[in-house]
């Protein structure tokens, strides 16, 4: 078991914090946009998969055309309408044309170019999922950090208010002692100065609390309102799983590394697809339907039935420069993806190391404070 496998509901046992996180996951606008990007990537993947299938379309046409008498078509039509030809087959003037049918075009994936495009789209879809996972983790982290900061400010406010109450009573006592001639005005001024300083700290605390509550509302997608939260002592008594498992698992499970890895895989597939664009392509095409100049005989089979089918092998000649530039662009994008992957890994490693060192430092500070409290109690 590692902390990387622990869900946020287990990692943060405070039910009020869990409620704020759920609200943020449902209402944070930036996170909702990340989820929409997953939908866009899914649509791109579906489009790439459709590259295996032929393009089929249906059409319905009607037209009227008159040929000039001193043109090839005009002369040919007049000589075609001979007396021995059935009148129903005479070409009228002007010439109506009615047609209905279907056509298809299909590029055979000889070299796997469509396959590489599909794999690139699949990698980008997986990268979008990892990006959403990263955004989710960052959002939960921001909610928790803001929540604990508010609890910390609440505790500081209680301590400051208690100090203000104590200093106020001390001011009254020093006033009485001054009136009795036991002390000078200097002692009174010192207590009053400290009292004013504490009131300023309290006002600053209230301002920071209001600012963090507004930030919390922005994160959760709500209008500014009071943020309900637990107190310091309730949080202190809760159990946390931050020490569970091996720390290096945090590095291997990071979604930003997985996202960079998927984008690198997509760039590799783009290079393969761009390279295969240099090869000749085989395309099949055809059409079939009914065609006639008499709408009453349009669906007369097989007399009005028309069809065609063709196959062609094409290779780039004059547009080879464009394909070469696209291939060069794919190589550059792959180099950028490699650099981004390396940067992400280095940054993630540095962050995890920093978290481990910070965690160890906090434990040492806690031990020092406990020893300090123990000695302070003895001294009193």
MOPE-V319266 format. One record per residue. N is the residue number from 1. RES is the residue in three letters. PSI is psi in whole degrees, 0 to 359 (none if undefined). OMEGA is omega in radians with two decimals (999 if undefined). Layout:
# MOPE-V319266
((N/RES/PSI/OMEGA) (N/RES/PSI/OMEGA))
This chain:
# MOPE-V319266
((1/UNK/135/3.11) (2/UNK/155/-3.13) (3/UNK/338/3.11) (4/UNK/338/3.13) (5/UNK/354/-3.10) (6/UNK/131/3.12) (7/UNK/160/-3.10) (8/UNK/335/3.10) (9/UNK/331/3.06) (10/UNK/325/-3.10) (11/UNK/324/3.11) (12/UNK/95/-3.07) (13/UNK/346/-3.10) (14/UNK/120/-3.08) (15/UNK/327/3.11) (16/UNK/319/3.08) (17/UNK/319/3.10) (18/UNK/321/3.12) (19/UNK/319/3.11) (20/UNK/322/3.13) (21/UNK/317/3.12) (22/UNK/319/3.11) (23/UNK/320/3.14) (24/UNK/318/3.14) (25/UNK/335/3.13) (26/UNK/337/-3.00) (27/UNK/352/3.14) (28/UNK/125/-2.99) (29/UNK/323/3.13) (30/UNK/320/3.13) (31/UNK/323/3.10) (32/UNK/325/3.07) (33/UNK/324/3.07) (34/UNK/320/3.10) (35/UNK/325/3.09) (36/UNK/327/3.08) (37/UNK/329/3.04) (38/UNK/319/3.12) (39/UNK/321/3.09) (40/UNK/318/3.11) (41/UNK/324/3.08) (42/UNK/319/3.12) (43/UNK/321/3.09) (44/UNK/322/3.11) (45/UNK/317/3.10) (46/UNK/320/3.11) (47/UNK/319/3.12) (48/UNK/322/3.13) (49/UNK/329/3.13) (50/UNK/349/3.10) (51/UNK/341/3.10) (52/UNK/340/-3.01) (53/UNK/152/3.11) (54/UNK/156/3.06) (55/UNK/120/-3.08) (56/UNK/135/3.12) (57/UNK/152/3.11) (58/UNK/150/-3.10) (59/UNK/153/3.08) (60/UNK/127/-3.05) (61/UNK/152/3.06) (62/UNK/139/-3.11) (63/UNK/166/3.12) (64/UNK/129/-3.07) (65/UNK/139/3.06) (66/UNK/128/3.14) (67/UNK/144/3.07) (68/UNK/148/-3.10) (69/UNK/336/-3.12) (70/UNK/39/3.07) (71/UNK/165/-3.11) (72/UNK/318/-3.13) (73/UNK/320/3.14) (74/UNK/314/3.12) (75/UNK/319/-3.12) (76/UNK/320/3.13) (77/UNK/321/-3.11) (78/UNK/324/3.12) (79/UNK/340/3.13) (80/UNK/325/-3.09) (81/UNK/68/3.14) (82/UNK/157/-3.11) (83/UNK/330/-3.12) (84/UNK/351/3.12) (85/UNK/136/3.12) (86/UNK/135/-3.07) (87/UNK/332/3.14) (88/UNK/344/-3.14) (89/UNK/7/3.07) (90/UNK/138/-3.13) (91/UNK/118/-3.11) (92/UNK/162/3.09) (93/UNK/114/0.07) (94/UNK/166/-2.96) (95/UNK/110/3.05) (96/UNK/151/-3.12) (97/UNK/120/-3.14) (98/UNK/139/3.14) (99/UNK/149/3.07) (100/UNK/136/-3.11) (101/UNK/186/3.13) (102/UNK/153/3.09) (103/UNK/157/3.13) (104/UNK/154/3.06) (105/UNK/131/-3.02) (106/UNK/119/3.07) (107/UNK/117/-3.12) (108/UNK/131/-3.12) (109/UNK/75/-3.08) (110/UNK/316/-2.99) (111/UNK/4/3.11) (112/UNK/19/-3.14) (113/UNK/318/3.12) (114/UNK/323/3.12) (115/UNK/317/3.13) (116/UNK/322/3.09) (117/UNK/322/3.12) (118/UNK/319/3.12) (119/UNK/323/3.09) (120/UNK/317/3.12) (121/UNK/323/3.11) (122/UNK/318/3.13) (123/UNK/320/3.12) (124/UNK/325/3.08) (125/UNK/316/3.10) (126/UNK/324/3.09) (127/UNK/322/3.12) (128/UNK/326/3.09) (129/UNK/318/3.11) (130/UNK/323/3.09) (131/UNK/320/3.09) (132/UNK/323/3.09) (133/UNK/320/3.08) (134/UNK/315/3.12) (135/UNK/323/3.11) (136/UNK/315/3.13) (137/UNK/317/3.14) (138/UNK/318/-3.14) (139/UNK/314/3.12) (140/UNK/319/3.12) (141/UNK/317/3.14) (142/UNK/319/3.10) (143/UNK/313/-3.12) (144/UNK/316/-3.13) (145/UNK/316/3.13) (146/UNK/319/3.14) (147/UNK/312/-3.13) (148/UNK/328/3.08) (149/UNK/322/3.08) (150/UNK/318/3.10) (151/UNK/320/3.11) (152/UNK/318/3.12) (153/UNK/324/3.08) (154/UNK/318/3.13) (155/UNK/318/3.11) (156/UNK/323/3.11) (157/UNK/318/3.11) (158/UNK/317/3.14) (159/UNK/319/-3.14) (160/UNK/318/3.12) (161/UNK/320/3.10) (162/UNK/321/3.12) (163/UNK/322/3.11) (164/UNK/319/3.11) (165/UNK/319/3.14) (166/UNK/315/-3.12) (167/UNK/326/3.12) (168/UNK/316/3.11) (169/UNK/326/3.10) (170/UNK/325/3.09) (171/UNK/317/3.12) (172/UNK/320/-3.13) (173/UNK/317/3.14) (174/UNK/328/3.07) (175/UNK/316/3.12) (176/UNK/319/3.13) (177/UNK/325/3.11) (178/UNK/319/3.12) (179/UNK/329/3.13) (180/UNK/356/3.10) (181/UNK/15/-3.12) (182/UNK/326/-3.13) (183/UNK/171/-3.11) (184/UNK/175/3.11) (185/UNK/337/-3.11) (186/UNK/317/3.14) (187/UNK/321/3.10) (188/UNK/316/-3.14) (189/UNK/325/3.13) (190/UNK/317/3.11) (191/UNK/319/3.13) (192/UNK/322/3.08) (193/UNK/317/3.11) (194/UNK/323/3.13) (195/UNK/315/3.12) (196/UNK/321/3.12) (197/UNK/317/3.14) (198/UNK/323/3.10) (199/UNK/324/3.06) (200/UNK/320/3.08) (201/UNK/321/3.13) (202/UNK/318/3.10) (203/UNK/319/3.09) (204/UNK/322/3.09) (205/UNK/316/3.13) (206/UNK/322/3.12) (207/UNK/317/3.11) (208/UNK/322/3.12) (209/UNK/314/3.12) (210/UNK/321/3.14) (211/UNK/317/3.13) (212/UNK/326/3.08) (213/UNK/322/3.06) (214/UNK/320/3.10) (215/UNK/321/3.10) (216/UNK/320/3.13) (217/UNK/323/3.08) (218/UNK/318/3.14) (219/UNK/325/-3.12) (220/UNK/0/3.10) (221/UNK/32/-3.13) (222/UNK/163/3.02) (223/UNK/155/-3.09) (224/UNK/129/3.09) (225/UNK/173/-3.14) (226/UNK/138/3.12) (227/UNK/114/3.12) (228/UNK/136/-3.06) (229/UNK/162/3.09) (230/UNK/170/3.08) (231/UNK/173/-3.02) (232/UNK/317/-3.05) (233/UNK/327/3.07) (234/UNK/319/3.11) (235/UNK/326/-3.11) (236/UNK/327/-3.08) (237/UNK/355/3.14) (238/UNK/151/3.12) (239/UNK/136/-3.13) (240/UNK/151/-3.04) (241/UNK/30/-3.06) (242/UNK/342/-3.10) (243/UNK/12/-3.06) (244/UNK/129/2.98) (245/UNK/186/-3.09) (246/UNK/132/-3.07) (247/UNK/328/-3.06) (248/UNK/345/3.05) (249/UNK/334/3.08) (250/UNK/329/-3.12) (251/UNK/315/-3.08) (252/UNK/340/-3.12) (253/UNK/2/-3.06) (254/UNK/130/-3.13) (255/UNK/334/3.13) (256/UNK/325/3.07) (257/UNK/318/3.12) (258/UNK/322/3.10) (259/UNK/314/3.12) (260/UNK/324/3.12) (261/UNK/317/3.13) (262/UNK/322/3.10) (263/UNK/326/3.06) (264/UNK/319/3.09) (265/UNK/321/3.11) (266/UNK/321/3.11) (267/UNK/322/3.08) (268/UNK/317/3.12) (269/UNK/323/3.09) (270/UNK/321/3.11) (271/UNK/316/3.14) (272/UNK/320/3.12) (273/UNK/320/3.12) (274/UNK/324/3.11) (275/UNK/322/-3.11) (276/UNK/348/3.08) (277/UNK/343/3.07) (278/UNK/339/-3.07) (279/UNK/155/3.09) (280/UNK/150/-3.13) (281/UNK/144/3.12) (282/UNK/124/-3.12) (283/UNK/131/3.04) (284/UNK/144/3.12) (285/UNK/160/3.13) (286/UNK/171/3.12) (287/UNK/155/3.12) (288/UNK/150/3.14) (289/UNK/204/-3.13) (290/UNK/140/-3.10) (291/UNK/131/-3.13) (292/UNK/159/3.05) (293/UNK/358/3.07) (294/UNK/114/-3.06) (295/UNK/335/3.11) (296/UNK/340/-3.13) (297/UNK/16/-3.06) (298/UNK/319/-3.07) (299/UNK/25/3.12) (300/UNK/111/-3.11) (301/UNK/142/0.03) (302/UNK/9/-3.02) (303/UNK/321/-3.10) (304/UNK/5/-3.13) (305/UNK/132/3.12) (306/UNK/144/3.12) (307/UNK/162/3.06) (308/UNK/152/3.09) (309/UNK/141/-3.07) (310/UNK/159/3.08) (311/UNK/143/-3.12) (312/UNK/142/3.09) (313/UNK/116/-3.08) (314/UNK/147/3.10) (315/UNK/144/-3.13) (316/UNK/135/3.09) (317/UNK/289/-3.10) (318/UNK/340/3.12) (319/UNK/16/-3.13) (320/UNK/329/3.11) (321/UNK/320/3.11) (322/UNK/316/3.14) (323/UNK/322/3.12) (324/UNK/321/3.10) (325/UNK/321/3.10) (326/UNK/323/3.09) (327/UNK/319/3.10) (328/UNK/320/3.09) (329/UNK/321/3.14) (330/UNK/322/3.10) (331/UNK/319/3.13) (332/UNK/317/3.13) (333/UNK/326/3.10) (334/UNK/318/3.09) (335/UNK/320/3.10) (336/UNK/321/3.12) (337/UNK/322/3.10) (338/UNK/314/3.13) (339/UNK/321/3.11) (340/UNK/321/3.11) (341/UNK/314/3.13) (342/UNK/317/3.13) (343/UNK/319/3.14) (344/UNK/318/3.14) (345/UNK/315/-3.14) (346/UNK/316/-3.14) (347/UNK/317/3.13) (348/UNK/319/3.12) (349/UNK/318/3.13) (350/UNK/319/-3.14) (351/UNK/317/3.14) (352/UNK/317/3.09) (353/UNK/318/3.12) (354/UNK/320/3.12) (355/UNK/319/3.13) (356/UNK/313/3.13) (357/UNK/319/3.13) (358/UNK/320/3.13) (359/UNK/317/3.11) (360/UNK/322/3.13) (361/UNK/321/3.13) (362/UNK/319/3.11) (363/UNK/316/3.12) (364/UNK/320/3.12) (365/UNK/322/3.12) (366/UNK/316/3.12) (367/UNK/320/3.12) (368/UNK/317/3.14) (369/UNK/322/3.10) (370/UNK/318/3.11) (371/UNK/321/3.12) (372/UNK/318/3.11) (373/UNK/320/-3.14) (374/UNK/315/3.14) (375/UNK/322/3.12) (376/UNK/324/3.11) (377/UNK/324/3.09) (378/UNK/321/-3.09) (379/UNK/333/-3.14) (380/UNK/none/999))
